[in-house]
Amino acid sequence: MKTILAATCLYFATGPGLFASGEAPPVVVSKEQILAAGQHMAEAQIALFKGNLPKTGWVEGVMWAGFSAFSHVASGAACADAVNAMGAEARWTPPLRPKSPHNADDLVIGQTFLDVYADKKDPTIIEPTQSRLDAASAFIATQEKPGELTWWWCDALFMAPAVHARLSVLTGDAKYLAAMHTEWWRTAGLLYDKDEHLFFRDKRFLGKITKSGKKTFWSRGNGWVFAGLARTIPWIPADDPLRPRYVKMFQEMAAKLASIQQADGTWHPSLLDSAELPFSETSGTALNCFAFAWGINNGLLDAKTYRPVVAGAWAALLAARRPDGVLGHVQDVADRPGAVKADTTKIYATGAFLLSSVELSKLAPLTLPTLSPLTSASP
């Protein structure tokens, strides 16, 4: 018992690379340990704010989505308090860029606003988001020009669709879901590679190959879509005739992503050419970890097949934590595969980690594998 306990403590201190020799027993993590890891991550991130809460852009909005989801299972009220303080300060209003009023990045904060509204039923919380989606839905349905997509980049499929779908559920108005269906499949029609079951980031990358002749698929970009499906499908009615198309895409992506997970538990920045940028990257990995766990929990993915994928990803995320408690090995804000430094962190990765911890806690206990060490670019 002392040996197992010592191994577990060492694992959480240093990560799975310590056990590469296979001398220590497997590490089994409980629901309580998974939620404790999420709690520590949330508290570490709040401490780094130093009293100045992030705003409501896409970088912040992804983090707030994680905070909001985790607040339902958190120990204490720190996450919920931070979410409510942010919402009140923003007057529950998504940001607006006048030259691009329907930009999906500005709507991701709506995921958090709608989550709070679902609990409080205060109309002042939902009204600004609903007003924005009234306009966006009408634009998609009647004004969008052929070939000029509103959601023209794959990241958008995480940002806006879940807001559209959940707003339809909360209001009973099908127009938001109808607009989402229209735009999702327009975007997928352009960017989804039906052979590889992966998304190009945007039309600039259609036909673009790496130096070794492989298609360019960005890890975090596909993580956005895969996690976006997991955030959106729950709000598509079971009898919706288009729901099976989303489920099929989710399952296709899951099979592909599982087949190209690296020996360190992560997905490297360029999915089909891991040698091009041989770096462990945690933001895409955290998004994938969440989506795989959600798929297992909701019966869309076979547990026997995909639990090892989830376990490897979670082990890698734990190993990537910095001394201050937040995730390292995060690729900076980008629109394509790029180098990753061990000490780089971004708050969208915190959000993805918290989403993962919520779903993974439902799969516990989880046996974590021995992995190759994480790799990064030189500082």
C-alpha positions in Angstrom: 0.0 0.0 0.0 2.8 2.4 0.8 4.4 1.7 -2.6 1.2 2.5 -4.4 0.6 5.6 -2.4 4.1 6.8 -3.0 3.8 6.2 -6.7 0.6 8.1 -6.8 2.1 11.1 -5.0 5.1 11.1 -7.2 2.9 10.9 -10.3 1.0 14.0 -9.4 4.2 15.8 -8.6 6.2 14.9 -11.7 4.0 13.2 -14.3 4.1 9.8 -16.0 7.6 10.2 -17.5 9.0 9.2 -14.1 7.6 5.7 -14.6 9.1 5.0 -18.1 11.2 2.2 -16.7 8.0 0.3 -15.7 9.3 -0.2 -12.2 6.4 1.5 -10.4 2.8 0.0 -10.4 0.1 1.6 -12.6 -1.4 4.7 -11.2 -5.2 4.6 -10.7 -6.9 7.9 -10.2 -10.3 8.2 -8.5 -13.2 10.6 -9.2 -12.0 12.7 -6.2 -8.5 12.9 -7.5 -9.7 14.0 -11.0 -11.9 16.7 -9.5 -9.1 17.8 -7.2 -6.9 18.3 -10.2 -9.6 20.5 -11.8 -10.1 22.4 -8.5 -6.4 23.0 -8.3 -6.2 24.2 -11.9 -9.1 26.6 -11.4 -7.7 28.0 -8.2 -4.3 28.4 -9.7 -5.8 30.3 -12.7 -7.8 32.6 -10.4 -4.7 33.3 -8.4 -2.9 34.4 -11.5 -5.7 36.9 -12.3 -4.7 38.9 -9.2 -8.2 40.3 -8.9 -8.5 41.3 -12.6 -11.0 39.0 -14.2 -10.5 38.3 -17.9 -13.1 39.8 -20.3 -15.3 38.1 -22.8 -13.4 37.6 -26.1 -12.8 34.1 -27.5 -9.6 33.4 -25.6 -11.4 34.3 -22.3 -14.7 32.8 -23.4 -13.3 29.3 -23.8 -11.9 29.6 -20.3 -15.2 30.8 -18.9 -17.0 27.9 -20.5 -14.7 25.6 -18.5 -15.2 27.6 -15.3 -18.9 27.5 -15.7 -19.0 23.7 -16.4 -16.7 23.0 -13.5 -18.7 25.2 -11.1 -21.4 22.5 -11.0 -18.9 20.0 -9.5 -16.5 22.3 -7.7 -15.6 22.3 -4.1 -16.6 25.8 -3.0 -18.0 28.8 -4.9 -14.8 30.3 -6.4 -15.6 29.3 -10.0 -19.2 30.3 -9.8 -18.3 33.6 -8.1 -15.8 34.4 -10.8 -18.3 33.6 -13.5 -21.0 35.7 -12.0 -18.7 38.6 -11.3 -17.5 38.5 -15.0 -21.1 38.3 -16.3 -22.3 41.2 -14.1 -19.3 43.3 -15.2 -20.0 42.6 -18.9 -23.8 43.1 -18.3 -24.2 39.6 -19.8 -23.5 41.0 -23.2 -21.2 39.4 -25.8 -18.6 41.6 -27.4 -19.4 43.2 -30.7 -17.1 44.2 -33.5 -19.0 46.5 -35.8 -17.3 45.3 -39.0 -18.0 41.7 -38.2 -21.2 41.6 -36.1 -21.8 37.9 -36.5 -18.3 36.7 -35.7 -18.5 33.4 -34.0 -15.5 34.2 -31.7 -17.6 36.9 -30.0 -20.5 34.4 -29.3 -18.5 31.7 -27.4 -19.1 33.7 -24.1 -22.8 32.9 -24.7 -22.1 29.3 -23.7 -21.4 30.6 -20.2 -24.2 33.1 -20.1 -26.7 30.5 -21.1 -25.4 28.1 -18.5 -25.9 30.7 -15.8 -29.4 31.6 -17.2 -30.4 27.9 -17.1 -29.8 28.0 -13.3 -31.1 31.5 -12.5 -33.9 32.0 -15.1 -33.2 35.8 -15.0 -34.2 37.2 -18.3 -31.6 40.0 -18.1 -28.9 37.2 -18.4 -30.2 35.8 -21.6 -31.6 38.8 -23.5 -28.3 40.3 -24.9 -27.2 36.9 -26.2 -30.6 36.2 -27.7 -30.7 39.5 -29.4 -27.3 38.8 -31.0 -28.4 35.4 -32.2 -31.7 36.8 -33.6 -29.5 38.9 -35.9 -27.0 36.2 -36.6 -29.6 33.6 -37.4 -31.5 36.0 -39.8 -28.2 36.8 -41.5 -27.3 33.2 -42.0 -30.8 32.4 -43.3 -31.3 35.3 -45.7 -28.3 37.5 -46.2 -25.1 35.4 -46.3 -23.7 35.4 -49.8 -22.8 32.1 -51.5 -19.2 31.3 -50.9 -18.8 33.8 -48.1 -19.3 31.7 -45.0 -20.1 33.3 -41.7 -18.2 30.5 -39.9 -15.4 30.4 -42.4 -12.7 28.8 -40.1 -13.0 25.5 -38.3 -12.5 27.0 -34.8 -15.9 28.7 -35.2 -17.5 25.3 -34.8 -16.6 25.3 -31.2 -17.5 29.0 -30.6 -21.0 29.6 -31.9 -23.0 26.3 -32.6 -23.4 25.3 -29.0 -24.9 28.7 -28.2 -27.4 28.4 -31.1 -28.5 24.9 -30.2 -28.9 25.5 -26.5 -30.7 28.8 -27.0 -33.3 26.9 -29.1 -33.8 24.5 -26.2 -34.1 27.3 -23.6 -36.5 29.4 -25.7 -38.3 26.8 -27.7 -37.5 28.8 -30.8 -36.2 26.5 -33.6 -34.8 29.3 -35.7 -31.5 29.3 -33.8 -31.0 25.6 -34.4 -32.0 25.9 -38.0 -29.4 28.6 -38.6 -26.8 26.4 -36.9 -27.7 23.4 -39.1 -27.4 25.6 -42.2 -24.0 27.1 -41.3 -22.4 24.0 -39.8 -22.9 22.0 -42.9 -21.9 24.8 -45.2 -18.6 25.1 -43.3 -18.2 21.3 -43.1 -18.9 21.0 -46.8 -15.9 23.2 -47.5 -13.4 22.2 -44.7 -14.1 18.6 -43.8 -11.9 16.1 -45.5 -14.1 13.0 -46.0 -11.1 10.8 -46.6 -9.1 11.8 -43.6 -12.0 12.7 -41.3 -10.3 15.9 -40.2 -10.9 19.6 -40.8 -8.7 22.0 -42.6 -8.4 25.2 -40.6 -9.8 27.3 -43.4 -9.8 27.4 -47.2 -6.2 28.6 -47.3 -5.1 25.1 -46.3 -7.1 23.2 -48.9 -4.4 21.3 -50.8 -1.6 22.7 -48.6 0.9 20.0 -47.8 3.9 19.7 -45.4 7.5 19.3 -46.6 7.1 15.6 -46.5 3.9 15.7 -48.7 1.2 15.3 -46.0 -2.0 17.3 -45.7 -1.9 20.1 -43.2 -4.4 19.5 -40.4 -3.9 21.6 -37.2 -4.2 19.8 -33.9 -6.0 22.6 -32.0 -8.2 23.4 -34.9 -9.5 19.8 -35.0 -9.8 19.9 -31.2 -12.1 22.9 -31.6 -14.4 21.0 -33.9 -14.3 17.7 -32.0 -15.0 19.4 -28.7 -17.5 21.7 -30.5 -19.5 18.6 -31.5 -19.5 17.4 -27.9 -20.7 20.8 -26.7 -23.4 21.0 -29.4 -24.9 17.5 -29.8 -26.5 17.5 -26.3 -28.8 20.3 -27.4 -29.9 18.8 -30.7 -33.2 17.1 -30.1 -33.2 13.3 -30.3 -35.7 13.3 -33.1 -34.0 16.0 -35.2 -33.3 14.3 -38.6 -29.9 16.0 -38.8 -28.7 14.7 -35.4 -27.3 11.5 -36.9 -25.0 13.4 -39.2 -23.4 15.2 -36.3 -23.0 11.9 -34.4 -21.5 10.2 -37.5 -19.0 13.1 -37.9 -18.1 12.9 -34.2 -17.5 9.1 -34.4 -15.4 9.5 -37.6 -13.2 12.1 -36.0 -12.9 10.1 -32.9 -11.6 7.1 -34.8 -9.1 9.1 -36.8 -7.8 11.1 -33.8 -7.4 8.0 -31.7 -5.3 6.4 -34.5 -2.8 9.3 -34.5 -2.4 10.0 -30.8 1.3 10.2 -30.0 3.3 8.0 -27.5 3.4 10.9 -25.1 -0.4 11.0 -24.9 -0.8 14.2 -26.8 -1.6 15.2 -30.4 1.3 17.1 -32.0 0.5 20.4 -33.8 0.5 19.0 -37.3 -1.7 15.9 -37.0 -0.6 13.9 -40.0 3.1 15.0 -39.9 4.2 14.7 -36.3 7.8 14.9 -37.3 7.3 18.3 -38.8 6.7 19.8 -35.4 7.5 17.0 -32.9 6.2 18.9 -29.8 3.7 17.9 -27.2 0.8 20.3 -27.3 -1.8 20.5 -24.6 -4.6 22.8 -25.7 -5.6 20.5 -28.6 -5.0 17.5 -26.3 -7.3 18.9 -23.6 -10.1 19.6 -26.1 -9.8 16.0 -27.5 -9.6 14.6 -24.0 -12.9 16.3 -23.1 -14.6 15.2 -26.3 -13.5 11.5 -26.0 -14.7 11.3 -22.4 -18.0 13.0 -23.3 -18.5 10.5 -26.1 -17.9 7.5 -23.8 -20.2 8.9 -21.1 -23.0 9.4 -23.6 -22.8 6.1 -25.4 -21.5 7.4 -28.7 -18.0 5.9 -28.3 -17.1 2.4 -27.2 -15.5 2.5 -23.7 -13.1 -0.4 -24.2 -11.7 1.2 -27.3 -11.5 4.8 -26.2 -10.8 4.7 -22.4 -7.0 4.2 -23.1 -7.0 7.2 -25.4 -8.6 9.3 -22.7 -6.3 8.0 -20.0 -3.2 8.8 -22.1 -4.4 12.3 -22.8 -5.2 13.0 -19.1 -1.8 11.6 -18.0 -0.1 13.9 -20.5 -2.1 16.9 -19.2 -1.2 16.2 -15.6 2.5 15.9 -16.6 2.3 19.3 -18.5 1.3 21.4 -15.5 3.7 24.2 -14.6 4.9 24.9 -11.1 2.3 27.6 -10.7 -0.5 25.0 -11.4 -1.7 25.9 -14.9 -1.0 24.0 -18.1 2.3 24.4 -20.0 3.1 23.1 -23.5 0.3 25.3 -24.9 0.6 26.5 -28.5 0.2 30.3 -28.6 -2.7 31.9 -30.3 -2.4 30.8 -34.0 -4.2 29.7 -37.1 -2.0 26.7 -38.0 0.5 24.2 -36.6 3.5 25.8 -34.9 6.2 25.3 -32.4 5.4 24.8 -28.7 7.4 25.8 -25.7 7.1 24.0 -22.4 6.4 27.1 -20.3 3.8 28.7 -22.6 0.3 28.8 -21.1 -3.0 30.3 -22.3 -6.3 30.5 -20.5 -8.2 28.7 -23.2 -6.2 25.6 -22.3 -7.4 26.0 -18.7 -11.0 26.0 -19.9 -10.4 22.8 -21.9 -8.7 21.2 -18.9 -11.7 22.0 -16.7 -14.1 20.6 -19.3 -12.0 17.4 -19.4 -12.0 17.1 -15.6 -15.8 17.2 -15.4 -16.3 14.5 -18.0 -13.4 12.3 -16.8 -14.7 12.3 -13.2 -17.6 10.3 -14.6 -15.3 7.7 -16.0 -13.3 7.1 -12.8 -11.5 5.1 -11.7 -9.0 5.6 -14.5 -5.8 3.7 -14.9 -3.1 6.0 -16.3 -0.5 4.6 -18.7 3.3 5.0 -18.8 4.1 7.5 -21.5 7.0 8.9 -23.4 8.3 12.2 -22.0 6.8 15.4 -23.2 8.8 17.4 -25.8 9.0 21.1 -26.6 10.9 23.7 -28.6 13.8 25.4 -27.1 12.9 28.5 -25.0 
